[in-house]
Amino acid sequence: MRILRTIGNQSLWEREKTLFLSSKLAPVGTWGKVFEWVDGLTAADTVVCFNSSEFENEVLKTLLVNKIPTVLVVMNRFRDTYNVQVEYALNENRLLIIEMQRDEPRGKGATPRLRNQYFISQVQHIVCGYINPNGSIFGLLLGRENVTYLVDRKELRAAEPEPKPCRWTVAEDKRLLRMFYEDMGVHAIHKAIDRPYSTIYLRIKSLTMNDELLKGREFEDYILESLDVQQNDKLALKEWRSDKSIPGVYPENNSAPDFVFDYDGKPFAMECKWRNHMPKDIEKELLPQDRMAIFQQYAIHHHMPVYLILGIGGLPNDPDYLYLSSLDNTFTTETLRNILPLSKESLFAKIESLFSHIEHPNKIEQKRALYPNAYKPWNTDDDDLLERLYNEGTSVKDLMVVFQRNSGGIASRLRKLGLTQ
């Protein structure tokens, strides 16, 4: 693991530092104790933190709002370039951003542990929020004397009491939205409005973009960034459809794939999905049968393959795993489970391998001028006739005339039917 680059005040790294650690799925009830700790810090402190979960993001915002000198560690690239509080902190020399290179391809699972090990060895103090006793962080901290636990491990089921329903006023909503768009985080809003963190979190979601749509858009942005479309001479983005709806009203083009690309003159479509965990049942949790049928009909009607690009874990703009699979009639839950995950860097190489053997559309038209059925799907009757004629000793040249297909198409189908090798 190595440092790619740093942004901001590098002298912060020379100071005595405290590393903040928390498991990803921190119960909302534990947030208050962590924010109390942040409120007790001063400009004499320096905190090292990550930004790989929603809770870590909220802790980062609170550190920046409270003007605490901060070292933010990100993997590969810092993406939140329009964060207002980050801009303030950089201008005031109280923030250092460290971009780290992954040692292993994404999806191998070792990177977070290696990152944690490295920074644990580089700091003088460690402060922990919620730590999952079954997670990797718990094992890394065993036996260390410089660790402070803010949440007692006997109280890991802590949760905020269910708030009584209380109508939000227009003034509260205006204040919440102003603070939200200034990237001040839920703790600053909590202090200003005096409502539970969970209530504020839900109110933000209800007043801003639908959470699922927001995550979907973030993942789409990530895929385009991974494919580097602007700098890629072979790959062109032809269409980009974002889901739009109001309750009960869904436009027809929402059923079309998210992207249509052109790779070196060969079109293909891509549907993007991000989930926290690998779905146990694709039809129930990811792609219902009717939606799958729509994608398959789209592929037939538009004469192009449709692929699913699935992000799993991490964040929508930085998933832990990437899977790419064709959405043809062989696609199942097991299809995904048997696919090896891709890294961000290998995604385009995978697409190249899928299309390198496919003829350019102009060549297809040229061959169809000689062989009208070239590249068209075979049906059952065609297969039965081909098998019978081949077994009767009919030559490939004569089969080309019967089926109006080129020799490559005949040879490929014979291999598909197990008649040749």
C-alpha positions in Angstrom: 0.0 0.0 0.0 1.4 3.4 -1.0 0.4 7.0 -1.1 -0.7 8.2 -4.5 -0.8 11.9 -3.6 -1.7 14.3 -0.9 -3.9 17.4 -0.9 -3.8 20.2 1.7 -1.6 20.9 4.7 1.1 18.1 4.9 2.4 19.5 8.2 -0.7 17.9 9.9 0.9 14.5 9.5 3.8 15.5 11.7 1.5 16.3 14.6 0.4 13.9 17.4 -2.7 12.2 15.8 -5.8 10.3 16.9 -7.3 7.7 14.6 -11.1 7.4 14.6 -12.4 3.9 13.8 -15.9 2.5 13.5 -17.6 -0.5 11.9 -19.6 0.4 8.8 -23.0 -0.5 10.2 -23.0 1.7 13.3 -26.4 1.9 15.1 -27.8 5.4 15.1 -28.1 5.1 18.9 -24.3 5.2 19.1 -23.8 8.3 17.0 -24.5 10.7 20.0 -21.5 9.4 22.0 -19.2 9.9 19.1 -20.4 13.4 18.4 -20.0 14.3 22.1 -16.3 13.2 21.7 -15.9 15.4 18.6 -17.5 18.4 20.4 -14.8 18.0 23.1 -11.9 18.3 20.7 -10.0 21.5 20.1 -7.7 23.0 17.4 -4.8 21.4 19.3 -6.0 17.9 18.3 -5.5 16.2 15.0 -7.9 13.4 13.9 -7.3 10.8 11.2 -10.5 9.4 9.7 -11.8 7.4 6.7 -14.9 8.1 4.6 -16.0 4.6 3.5 -19.4 4.6 5.3 -22.3 7.0 5.9 -21.4 7.3 9.6 -17.8 8.0 8.9 -18.9 10.7 6.4 -21.1 12.3 9.2 -18.1 12.2 11.6 -15.9 13.9 9.0 -18.5 16.6 8.5 -18.7 17.3 12.2 -14.9 17.5 12.5 -14.8 20.0 9.6 -17.7 22.1 11.0 -16.0 22.2 14.4 -12.7 23.3 12.7 -10.8 20.3 14.1 -7.5 19.7 12.1 -8.3 16.5 10.1 -6.4 14.0 8.0 -8.9 12.3 5.6 -7.8 9.0 4.1 -9.4 7.8 0.8 -8.7 5.0 -1.6 -7.5 5.8 -5.1 -9.2 9.2 -5.6 -10.9 11.9 -3.5 -14.3 12.3 -5.1 -16.3 14.8 -3.0 -14.7 17.7 -4.7 -17.7 20.0 -4.3 -18.0 19.6 -0.5 -18.4 23.1 1.0 -16.8 22.2 4.3 -13.8 20.5 2.6 -13.3 23.7 0.6 -13.3 25.8 3.8 -10.9 23.4 5.6 -8.4 23.3 2.7 -8.4 27.1 2.4 -7.8 27.4 6.2 -5.0 24.8 6.2 -6.7 22.5 8.6 -7.2 19.5 6.3 -4.9 16.9 4.7 -6.4 14.4 2.2 -4.3 11.3 1.6 -5.1 9.2 -1.5 -3.9 5.6 -1.1 -3.2 3.0 -3.8 -4.9 -0.4 -3.4 -2.4 -3.2 -3.0 -4.8 -5.8 -4.4 -7.5 -5.7 -7.1 -10.9 -4.5 -5.8 -13.0 -7.4 -4.5 -10.1 -9.3 -2.9 -11.2 -8.0 0.6 -7.8 -7.3 2.1 -7.5 -3.6 1.3 -9.5 -2.2 4.2 -7.6 -4.4 6.7 -4.2 -3.4 5.2 -5.3 0.3 5.4 -6.4 -0.1 9.0 -3.2 -1.9 10.0 -1.0 0.8 8.4 -2.7 3.8 10.0 -3.0 2.1 13.4 0.8 1.9 13.3 1.1 5.6 12.4 -0.9 7.3 15.1 -0.4 7.8 18.9 -4.1 7.4 19.9 -7.1 5.4 18.7 -10.7 6.2 19.4 -13.5 3.8 18.5 -17.2 4.3 18.0 -19.2 1.2 17.4 -17.0 -1.8 16.8 -18.5 -5.1 15.5 -17.0 -7.9 17.7 -17.1 -10.2 14.6 -15.3 -7.7 12.3 -11.7 -7.3 11.4 -11.2 -4.0 13.3 -12.0 -5.8 16.6 -9.1 -8.2 16.1 -6.6 -5.5 15.1 -7.2 -3.6 18.4 -6.9 -6.5 20.8 -4.1 -6.0 23.4 -3.4 -2.4 22.4 -3.2 0.1 25.3 -3.7 3.3 23.3 -7.4 2.5 22.4 -10.4 4.3 23.8 -13.9 2.8 23.3 -16.7 5.4 23.2 -19.4 2.7 23.0 -19.3 0.1 25.7 -19.1 -3.3 24.0 -21.8 -4.6 26.4 -24.1 -2.0 24.9 -23.7 -2.7 21.2 -27.5 -2.9 20.8 -27.9 0.7 21.7 -30.6 2.6 19.8 -32.3 5.9 20.0 -35.7 5.8 21.6 -38.5 6.0 19.0 -39.4 9.7 18.7 -42.9 10.8 19.1 -44.5 12.0 15.8 -44.0 15.7 15.6 -44.8 17.9 12.6 -41.8 19.7 11.0 -42.4 23.4 10.6 -41.5 25.2 7.4 -38.8 27.1 9.3 -37.2 23.9 10.5 -37.3 22.5 6.9 -35.6 25.6 5.5 -33.0 25.5 8.2 -32.4 21.8 7.7 -32.0 22.1 3.9 -29.7 25.1 4.2 -27.4 23.2 6.5 -27.6 20.0 4.5 -26.5 21.8 1.3 -23.7 23.4 3.2 -22.5 19.9 4.0 -22.7 20.5 7.8 -24.0 17.0 8.7 -26.6 15.6 11.0 -24.9 16.6 14.2 -24.8 20.3 13.4 -28.5 20.1 12.3 -29.3 18.2 15.6 -27.8 21.0 17.7 -29.6 23.6 15.7 -33.1 21.9 15.6 -32.9 19.6 18.6 -34.4 16.5 17.0 -33.1 12.9 17.2 -30.4 11.9 14.6 -32.6 9.2 13.1 -35.5 11.7 12.6 -33.1 14.2 10.9 -31.7 11.5 8.7 -35.1 10.5 7.5 -36.2 14.1 7.0 -33.2 14.8 4.8 -34.1 11.8 2.7 -37.7 12.8 2.4 -36.9 16.4 1.3 -34.0 15.7 -1.1 -33.6 13.2 -3.9 -35.1 9.8 -3.4 -32.4 7.8 -1.7 -32.5 4.9 -4.2 -32.4 7.3 -7.1 -29.5 9.1 -5.6 -27.5 6.0 -5.0 -28.3 4.8 -8.5 -27.0 8.1 -10.0 -23.9 7.9 -7.9 -23.2 4.4 -9.2 -23.8 5.4 -12.8 -21.3 8.3 -12.4 -18.8 5.8 -11.0 -19.2 3.5 -14.0 -18.7 6.3 -16.5 -15.6 7.4 -14.5 -14.3 3.8 -14.5 -14.7 3.5 -18.3 -13.1 6.9 -18.8 -15.4 7.6 -21.7 -14.0 11.1 -22.4 -10.5 9.8 -23.0 -11.4 6.5 -24.6 -11.2 6.6 -28.4 -13.0 3.2 -28.9 -15.9 3.8 -26.5 -18.7 6.3 -27.0 -21.7 7.0 -24.8 -24.8 7.2 -27.1 -27.6 7.4 -24.5 -28.0 7.9 -20.8 -31.4 7.4 -19.3 -31.9 8.4 -15.7 -35.0 7.1 -13.9 -37.7 9.8 -13.4 -41.1 9.4 -11.8 -43.7 10.7 -9.4 -45.7 8.4 -7.2 -47.7 6.1 -9.4 -46.5 7.5 -12.7 -43.5 5.9 -14.5 -42.5 6.8 -18.0 -41.9 4.0 -20.5 -38.3 4.8 -21.1 -37.6 4.0 -17.4 -37.7 0.3 -18.5 -34.9 0.8 -21.0 -31.2 0.2 -19.9 -29.4 3.0 -18.2 -26.6 3.3 -20.9 -26.2 2.7 -24.6 -22.5 2.6 -25.7 -20.8 2.1 -29.0 -17.5 0.1 -28.8 -15.6 0.5 -32.1 -18.8 0.7 -34.1 -20.5 -2.1 -32.1 -23.5 -1.0 -29.9 -24.3 -2.5 -26.5 -26.5 -1.5 -23.6 -25.8 -1.6 -19.9 -28.1 -1.6 -16.8 -26.5 -0.4 -13.6 -27.4 -1.6 -10.1 -25.7 -1.1 -6.7 -26.6 -3.0 -3.6 -25.1 -3.3 0.0 -25.0 -7.0 -0.3 -25.2 -9.7 -3.0 -28.9 -10.5 -3.5 -30.0 -13.9 -2.4 -32.7 -14.0 -5.0 -32.2 -12.0 -8.2 -35.9 -12.0 -9.2 -37.1 -10.7 -5.8 -34.3 -8.3 -4.9 -32.8 -7.0 -8.2 -34.5 -7.9 -11.5 -38.1 -9.1 -11.5 -39.1 -11.4 -14.4 -41.1 -8.7 -16.2 -38.1 -6.3 -16.1 -35.8 -9.1 -17.3 -38.2 -9.8 -20.2 -38.1 -6.1 -21.1 -34.3 -6.0 -21.3 -34.3 -9.2 -23.4 -36.9 -7.8 -25.8 -34.8 -4.6 -26.0 -31.8 -6.6 -27.0 -33.7 -8.3 -29.8 -35.5 -5.2 -31.1 -32.4 -3.0 -31.1 -30.0 -5.7 -32.3 -27.5 -5.3 -29.4 -26.6 -7.2 -26.2 -27.7 -5.8 -22.8 -25.4 -6.3 -19.8 -25.9 -5.9 -16.1 -23.1 -4.1 -14.2 -23.6 -4.8 -10.5 -21.8 -3.0 -7.7 -21.7 -4.7 -4.3 -20.8 -3.3 -0.9 -18.8 -0.1 0.0 -20.6 3.0 -1.3 -22.3 3.7 -4.7 -19.4 5.9 -5.7 -16.8 3.4 -4.5 -18.2 -0.2 -4.4 -16.2 -3.1 -3.0 -17.1 -5.5 -5.9 -18.0 -5.2 -9.6 -19.8 -7.9 -11.6 -20.6 -7.8 -15.3 -23.0 -10.3 -16.9 -25.1 -10.6 -20.0 -28.9 -10.3 -19.4 -29.8 -13.1 -21.8 -32.1 -16.0 -21.2 -29.4 -17.9 -19.3 -29.1 -15.3 -16.6 -29.8 -16.5 -13.1 -28.9 -15.9 -9.5 -26.2 -18.6 -9.8 -24.8 -16.8 -12.9 -23.7 -13.9 -10.7 -22.4 -16.1 -8.0 -20.1 -17.9 -10.4 -18.6 -14.7 -12.0 -15.3 -13.4 -10.7 -15.5 -9.8 -9.5 -13.8 -7.1 -11.6 -11.7 -4.2 -10.5 -12.4 -0.7 -11.6 -9.3 -0.7 -13.7 -10.1 -4.0 -15.5 -13.7 -3.1 -16.4 -12.9 -1.7 -19.8 -10.5 -4.6 -20.6 -13.4 -7.0 -19.9 -15.7 -5.1 -22.3 -12.9 -5.2 -24.9 -12.7 -9.0 -24.6 -16.4 -9.3 -25.0 -16.5 -7.3 -28.3 -13.2 -8.1 -29.9 -14.6 -11.2 -31.7 -17.8 -9.5 -32.8 -18.0 -8.3 -36.4 -18.5 -4.6 -37.1 -22.1 -3.7 -38.2 -20.9 -2.7 -41.6 -19.3 -6.1 -42.1 -22.5 -7.7 -41.0 -24.4 -5.8 -43.7 -21.8 -6.8 -46.3 -22.1 -10.5 -45.4 -25.9 -10.3 -45.4 -25.8 -9.1 -48.9 -24.3 -12.5 -49.8 -25.9 -14.6 -47.1 -29.3 -13.1 -46.0 -29.5 -15.1 -42.7 -25.9 -14.3 -41.6 -25.8 -13.5 -37.8 -29.5 -14.1 -37.4 -30.7 -16.4 -34.5 -31.1 -20.1 -35.2 -34.5 -21.7 -34.4 -35.3 -25.3 -33.4 -36.4 -26.2 -36.9 -33.2 -24.9 -38.4 -31.2 -26.9 -35.9 -33.1 -30.1 -36.6 -32.7 -29.7 -40.4 -28.9 -28.9 -40.0 -28.3 -32.0 -37.9 -30.2 -34.2 -40.3 -28.4 -32.9 -43.4 -25.0 -33.0 -41.8 -25.5 -36.6 -40.7 -26.6 -37.4 -44.2 -23.1 -36.2 -45.4 -24.2 -32.8 -46.9 -21.1 -30.6 -47.4 -20.6 -27.3 -45.7 -20.8 -25.6 -49.1 -24.2 -27.1 -49.8 -25.3 -26.2 -46.2 -24.4 -22.6 -46.9 -26.8 -22.6 -49.8 -29.6 -24.3 -47.8 -29.4 -22.0 -44.8 -28.2 -18.8 -46.6 -25.4 -18.4 -44.1 -21.6 -18.1 -44.4 -19.2 -21.0 -43.7 -18.2 -19.6 -40.3 -21.9 -19.5 -39.2 -22.4 -23.1 -40.3 -19.2 -24.3 -38.6 -20.1 -22.4 -35.3 -23.6 -23.9 -35.2 -22.3 -27.4 -35.8 -19.9 -27.1 -32.8 -22.8 -25.6 -30.7 -24.9 -28.7 -31.5 -22.0 -31.0 -30.6 -21.7 -32.4 -34.1 -18.1 -31.2 -34.6 -15.3 -30.1 -32.4 
